[in-house]
Amino acid sequence: MNEPASDVYGQGDATFRAAGGETGIRKLIDAFYDLMVSDQAYATIRSWHPQQIEISRDKLTAFLCGWMGGPRRYNEKYGRISIPQAHAHLPITAVERDQWLACMKAALAQQDYPVALKEYLLRELTVPAQRIVETRAYRP
């Protein structure tokens, strides 16, 4: 992998490239969902995904491709998305947010990414995860 300096993550497609492109992101997402399925610590968030978890794998991979500065696969395949609105039907609190982030941290630990990239991704993924909780808190 061509490693950009950690201070360029988030600029252009630097994050996408550092994560190994679409193939590397899919590897991360496969690890994420494999952990979600196999580890009871993530049972709550696992219960929110369709029985055909392949759909969830595809959607998160597609989303993260664009989110990391690569091709906007989610928009191409599924249309526009608002992360908080897409999750508004789920009872997500800080507990579930932390469960999701812990699962992602464990999946990131399995990747051959530089430590700076892992830290960057976890920090940046915390932002939309928190927005989901905050949006949920304001719903009647």
N, C-alpha and C positions, 0 to 999 in steps of 0.2 A: 504494500500500500504506500502511496506517495503521501507522506505525512506533512500537512501544513503546520505552521507554528500555531500554538494554542490560541494566540491572540487574533487569529483570522477565522476561527470557527464562527459561524453565523454570517459570514460575508460571502456572497455569491454562492458557489456550490462547494465551498471548502469542507463543510461538515459532511455533505453527501459523499464527496470523494473519500474523506478520511474514514467514513463508515464502511467503505467498500462498495459504494454505489448500491444499486437496487439489490444485487445479490447479497451484499453484506448486511443490508437492512433486513432482508428476508431471513437471513440466518439469526439475527438478533430477535426478530419477532417470533420465529419458530421456537427459540429458547424460552422466550417470554411465555408463550402459550403452553409449551411443554411443562414448564414449572407450574403454571396456573392449574393445569390439569392434574399434575402428579402430587402437588404439595397442599395438604389440607389447610395450611396457613392462608391460602388464597381462595378458599371454597366460596366465600361470599361473592367475590367478583367473578369467579368462574360460573356461578349460577346465572349470571346475567347475560351470558353469551349463548348464541344458538347452539343447538345440538351439533349442527354442522359447523364446528369451530373454524373450518377452513375459510368461511366467509369473513369471520373476524380477523383471521390472519391476513387475508388479502386486503381488507379495508385498512388495517393499521399499517401494513407495509406500504400501501399506496399513499396513505396520508403522510407518513414519515418521509417518503421520497421527496415530496414537495416541501414539507416543513423544514427539511434539511437543505433545501436549496437546489434539489434536483428536479427531474421532470414532475409535473403536476398530475401524477397518475390518478389520484383520487378524483380530481375534477374531471379528468378524461373519462373515467369509468362510472362514477357515481354522482357527479355533479358537485355543486358547492356544498360546503359544510360549515356549520357553526358548532364548535365543540360543545359549548354549554347547552345549546338547544338539542343537539343530538343525544345528549345524556339526561335531559330534563325529566324523562319518565322513570329514571332510576333513583332510589333513595340514597344518594351519595352524600356521605358526611366526611368529616376529617378521618374517620376510621377507615372507610373504604378508599379514600384518597391515599392514605398511608400504605394500605395493603397493595394498591396498584403500584405505587412508587417502589415499595420494597421488592415486589416481583420484578419490576424493571431493573432495579439495582442488581438483583441476583442474575438476571439475564445478561446485563452489561458485564458483570464479572466473568462470565463465560466467554466473552468475545476477546479477540486479539486486537483490541483497540488501545491506543495510548491512554494512560491514566487521565491525562488532561481532557481527552475527548469524552471519556466515561463521566468525569465530573461535570463537564460542560452540559452533556445531554441530560443528566439527572437534574441539574440545576434548572435548565431551561424547560424540561418537561413538568417541573413542579408548578410553573406558571399556569398553563392551561388546566392542570389538575386542580389547582386552587380556585381558578375561575369557575369551574364546575360546582365546587362546594359553595362558593359565594352566591352564584346564580340560584342554586337550589335553596339556599337560606332565605331568599327573597320571594320565593314562590309560596302562594297561599296553601 
